[in-house]
Amino acid sequence: MKGMRTIPARFMRGTPLALTEIEMQLIPGFFPRSAGVMRSRYKYTCTDCDCRFCTQTTEKKKCCGFAGCICLPERIAAGCVSYGELLRLFLSEIQLRTFASRIEKLLKESEANPMFFRNAEHRRKFQSLRKSGLFPLLNLSEAYAAAVFLLTSDAFLWKQSKDFIDQSGIRFKDIRIHGVGLDGYTIFHTARDLYHGTDHIGVSELSDPELINDKLLRLIINAFLIRRHGIAAIPA
C-alpha cells in the first residue's frame, strides 16, 4: 500500500527465505508505519499510561516531564493527553517569537473554547470519512490524515479534490484549484506541504496575522498536531 514502509530482507533477498527474514524483524503485535514509530494493536487506557508504571520513574525522579515522555504516543492513543497539552508541547518547540506569541494566544483561547474543526460541517464531513472504513490511511498515515483534515475544511477544495483521494493516497498534481479564495489557497498548499514534506507555506507566513488570520491559523496548527501525533490527536 502506498505510504506504508516495509522492512527489507537483508541477507535472504531473492531467495525463498526472504519473507521469513522479514517476519523475524517484526516486533510481535506491531506493524510498521510511515513515521517510523511502532504502533501497537493493543488498546491502551489512561490507567496503563500512569506514570507510576513508567520505567523512567524512580524514587529520585518521579516523572520525566511531558515533553520528554517516552510513552507519549500511547498516552495520546489512550485519550489521556488534552488538546491544551499538545498545544503546549508544540509551543515549546517554536523558536521564532512572533510565531510563538500567536500560538500562546491560541492556547489561551482554547482553554475557554477548545475547537479543533473549522466548523460543524467540517467535523461531520471528516468524521464521516473516518467512520466509513473506505480510507484506512486516515489511521495509518499521519501525512494523509493531516492533508484530508485540511481539504475537508473548505467546501470548494473538497469538491475539487475528493475524486483524487482514495485508499492509496492523494494525487495533488491532478487537483485544480482555479477560482479558490485566499484562505482556500493557503489551506491547499499547507495540505500539500504536510503530505509531501515540502514548505511552500513557511513560518514567516504563519507568523503574519495579515496573511493568515487567527481562525485559519488554528486550523493549520491542528493539522500540524495530526501530522505529528496521528489521528488520535483529535479530541473525542
C-alpha positions as CSV (number, residue, x, y, z in Angstrom):
1,M,0.0,0.0,0.0
2,K,1.3,3.4,-0.9
3,G,2.6,5.3,2.1
4,M,3.4,2.2,4.1
5,R,7.1,1.4,4.7
6,T,8.1,-2.3,4.6
7,I,11.2,-3.9,6.2
8,P,13.6,-5.2,3.6
9,A,15.2,-8.6,3.6
10,R,19.0,-8.1,4.0
11,F,20.5,-11.5,3.8
12,M,17.9,-13.7,2.1
13,R,16.8,-11.3,-0.6
14,G,15.9,-13.1,-3.8
15,T,15.6,-16.5,-2.0
16,P,12.5,-18.4,-0.8
17,L,13.5,-17.4,2.8
18,A,13.2,-13.6,2.2
19,L,9.7,-13.4,3.6
20,T,10.8,-15.4,6.7
21,E,13.6,-13.0,7.3
22,I,11.2,-10.0,7.1
23,E,8.8,-11.7,9.6
24,M,11.6,-12.2,12.0
25,Q,12.4,-8.5,12.0
26,L,8.9,-7.5,13.1
27,I,8.0,-7.0,16.7
28,P,5.2,-9.3,17.7
29,G,1.8,-7.4,17.9
30,F,3.1,-4.4,16.0
31,F,3.2,-3.2,12.4
32,P,5.4,-0.6,10.7
33,R,4.1,2.8,9.8
34,S,5.3,5.7,7.7
35,A,6.5,7.9,10.5
36,G,9.0,5.4,11.9
37,V,7.4,4.8,15.3
38,M,5.9,1.4,16.0
39,R,2.2,1.5,16.8
40,S,0.7,-1.4,18.8
41,R,-2.6,-3.1,18.1
42,Y,-3.2,-3.1,21.9
43,K,-5.7,-0.5,23.0
44,Y,-4.1,1.5,25.8
45,T,-6.1,3.1,28.6
46,C,-5.1,6.0,30.9
47,T,-4.5,3.5,33.7
48,D,-2.0,1.7,31.5
49,C,-0.2,5.0,31.0
50,D,0.0,6.0,34.6
51,C,3.5,7.4,35.4
52,R,3.8,5.0,38.3
53,F,4.3,2.2,35.8
54,C,6.8,4.0,33.7
55,T,10.3,2.5,33.5
56,Q,11.8,6.1,33.8
57,T,10.2,6.7,37.2
58,T,12.5,6.3,40.2
59,E,12.5,7.5,43.8
60,K,14.6,10.5,42.9
61,K,13.0,11.2,39.5
62,K,9.2,11.0,39.8
63,C,8.4,11.9,36.2
64,C,10.4,12.6,33.0
65,G,8.1,15.5,32.2
66,F,5.5,15.8,29.4
67,A,7.9,17.0,26.7
68,G,10.3,14.0,27.4
69,C,7.6,11.4,28.0
70,I,8.7,8.1,26.3
71,C,5.0,6.9,26.4
72,L,3.5,10.0,24.7
73,P,2.1,8.1,21.6
74,E,0.5,5.6,23.9
75,R,-1.0,8.3,26.1
76,I,-2.4,10.2,23.1
77,A,-3.9,6.9,21.8
78,A,-5.5,6.3,25.2
79,G,-7.1,9.8,25.1
80,C,-5.4,11.0,28.3
81,V,-3.5,13.9,26.7
82,S,-5.6,17.0,26.3
83,Y,-5.6,19.4,23.4
84,G,-4.1,22.1,25.5
85,E,-1.2,19.8,26.4
86,L,-0.5,19.1,22.8
87,L,-0.5,22.8,22.0
88,R,1.9,23.5,24.9
89,L,4.2,20.8,23.6
90,F,4.1,22.3,20.1
91,L,4.7,25.8,21.6
92,S,7.8,24.5,23.4
93,E,9.4,23.6,20.1
94,I,8.9,27.1,18.5
95,Q,11.9,29.4,18.4
96,L,10.5,32.3,16.4
97,R,9.0,34.7,19.0
98,T,6.4,36.2,16.6
99,F,5.1,32.8,15.8
100,A,5.2,31.6,19.4
101,S,3.1,34.6,20.5
102,R,0.3,33.6,18.1
103,I,0.3,30.1,19.5
104,E,0.2,31.4,23.0
105,K,-2.9,33.4,22.1
106,L,-4.5,30.2,20.6
107,L,-3.6,28.3,23.8
108,K,-5.4,30.9,26.0
109,E,-8.4,30.9,23.8
110,S,-8.6,27.0,23.7
111,E,-8.9,27.0,27.5
112,A,-12.3,28.7,27.2
113,N,-13.4,27.4,23.8
114,P,-11.5,24.3,22.7
115,M,-12.3,24.0,19.0
116,F,-10.5,21.5,16.7
117,F,-12.5,21.6,13.5
118,R,-13.2,24.7,11.4
119,N,-17.0,24.3,11.9
120,A,-19.7,21.7,12.4
121,E,-19.8,20.8,8.7
122,H,-16.1,20.2,8.7
123,R,-16.4,17.9,11.7
124,R,-19.3,16.0,10.1
125,K,-17.5,15.6,6.8
126,F,-14.2,14.4,8.2
127,Q,-15.7,12.1,10.8
128,S,-18.0,10.6,8.2
129,L,-14.9,9.7,6.0
130,R,-13.2,8.3,9.1
131,K,-16.1,6.1,10.1
132,S,-16.8,4.9,6.5
133,G,-13.8,2.5,6.6
134,L,-13.1,3.4,2.9
135,F,-10.0,5.4,3.8
136,P,-7.8,3.2,6.0
137,L,-4.8,5.5,5.6
138,L,-6.5,8.0,7.9
139,N,-5.5,5.7,10.7
140,L,-2.2,4.6,9.2
141,S,-0.6,7.7,7.7
142,E,-0.2,11.0,9.7
143,A,0.6,12.9,6.5
144,Y,-2.5,11.6,4.7
145,A,-4.8,12.3,7.7
146,A,-3.5,15.9,8.1
147,A,-4.0,16.6,4.4
148,V,-7.5,15.2,4.3
149,F,-8.3,17.1,7.5
150,L,-7.4,20.4,5.8
151,L,-9.0,19.6,2.4
152,T,-12.4,18.7,4.0
153,S,-12.5,22.1,5.8
154,D,-13.2,24.0,2.6
155,A,-16.3,23.2,0.5
156,F,-14.7,24.3,-2.8
157,L,-11.4,22.5,-2.1
158,W,-13.2,19.3,-1.2
159,K,-15.3,19.4,-4.3
160,Q,-12.2,19.8,-6.4
161,S,-10.1,17.2,-4.6
162,K,-12.4,14.4,-3.5
163,D,-12.1,12.5,-6.7
164,F,-8.3,12.4,-6.4
165,I,-8.3,11.0,-2.8
166,D,-8.6,7.2,-2.2
167,Q,-7.2,4.4,-0.1
168,S,-3.8,4.6,-1.9
169,G,-3.1,8.3,-1.5
170,I,-3.8,11.8,-2.6
171,R,-3.0,12.9,-6.2
172,F,-2.3,16.6,-5.6
173,K,-0.9,17.1,-9.1
174,D,-4.4,16.3,-10.5
175,I,-6.3,18.7,-8.3
176,R,-7.3,22.0,-9.9
177,I,-8.0,24.9,-7.6
178,H,-8.5,27.8,-10.1
179,G,-11.0,30.2,-8.5
180,V,-10.3,29.3,-4.9
181,G,-10.2,32.1,-2.3
182,L,-7.1,33.2,-0.4
183,D,-7.9,31.1,2.6
184,G,-8.5,28.1,0.4
185,Y,-5.3,28.7,-1.4
186,T,-3.4,28.6,1.9
187,I,-5.2,25.5,3.1
188,F,-4.5,23.6,-0.1
189,H,-0.8,24.4,-0.2
190,T,-0.4,23.6,3.5
191,A,-2.2,20.3,3.0
192,R,0.2,19.5,0.1
193,D,3.2,20.6,2.3
194,L,2.1,18.3,5.1
195,Y,1.6,15.4,2.7
196,H,4.8,15.7,0.7
197,G,7.0,17.2,3.4
198,T,7.6,20.5,1.4
199,D,7.5,24.1,2.8
200,H,5.6,26.4,0.4
201,I,3.8,27.9,3.4
202,G,6.6,28.8,5.9
203,V,6.8,30.1,9.5
204,S,7.1,33.7,8.3
205,E,3.7,33.4,6.6
206,L,2.2,31.7,9.7
207,S,3.5,34.5,11.9
208,D,1.8,37.2,9.9
209,P,-1.9,37.8,11.0
210,E,-2.5,39.9,7.9
211,L,-1.8,36.9,5.7
212,I,-3.3,34.2,7.9
213,N,-6.0,35.1,10.4
214,D,-6.4,33.5,13.8
215,K,-9.1,31.1,12.8
216,L,-7.2,29.8,9.8
217,L,-4.0,29.6,11.9
218,R,-5.8,27.4,14.5
219,L,-7.0,25.1,11.7
220,I,-3.4,24.8,10.3
221,I,-1.9,24.2,13.8
222,N,-4.5,21.4,14.4
223,A,-3.4,19.8,11.1
224,F,0.2,20.1,12.4
225,L,-0.8,18.2,15.5
226,I,-2.4,15.4,13.4
227,R,0.8,15.3,11.2
228,R,2.9,14.9,14.4
229,H,0.8,12.7,16.5
230,G,-1.7,11.0,14.2
231,I,-5.5,11.0,14.1
232,A,-5.6,10.2,17.9
233,A,-4.7,13.9,18.4
234,I,-8.2,14.9,17.5
235,P,-10.2,15.4,20.7
236,A,-13.1,13.0,21.2
